[in-house]
Amino acid sequence: MRIVLLGPPGAGKGTQAKILSKDFNIPHISTGDIFRTNIKMQTPLGELAKRYIDAGKLVPDNVTLDIVHDRLRQEDCAVGFIMDGFPRTIIQAKMFDEMLKELNAKVDIVINITASDNLLVKRLSGRRMCQCGKTYHLINNPPKREGICDVCNSPLYIRDDDKEETVKERLVTYHKQTCPLIDYYTEGKLIQNFDGEKTIEETTREILDVLKSRA
Ligand SMILES: [Zn+2]
């Protein structure tokens, strides 16, 4: 089964990818993870990617496509994969289709996990940090007293990345990038929408039902 996974940050995409990867015994390919690993190991690819990321730019298509191309040729991808974080644009999606065609393969299904921006903002901006290293989340793991660390009584703070304005901007970028992609896969009748507002377990069950009915 060759799966493309779409969904905004905070919809639980990564979690679902890991579960499905185990269940179907196919690799979870996250282009973001591949970049991060290469950057950490200071490989030539990592150095190249870092230059773009540090400048606040997207890594160019040809670099991303090379990575995907190499990864798809590894043995574990022979029976399928879950692609996470790629493709991001129609151009990438079309090139991905070409690449798969060369391998006599195609995308079987596009799993689109959705959730309202309202909820995503709550999930993504709920993290609170303490100088002692303890982290909290206003929904899942709130401190006993608002804004105060349970362990050391220090005031909690919000990381810049978690600020509501930053989170909203990320979502705007996501929608702008992904809407055309959703149209592209809808035209190809590949897309299946799932409600990411449900619990992780419920969403997993619904995805598995659909995948197993197709397997
Ligand atoms: Zn603390």
Residues whose N, C-alpha, C, O or C-beta is under 5 A from the ligand:
A	BS01	ZN	C130 Q131 C132 K134 C149 V151 C152 N153 S154
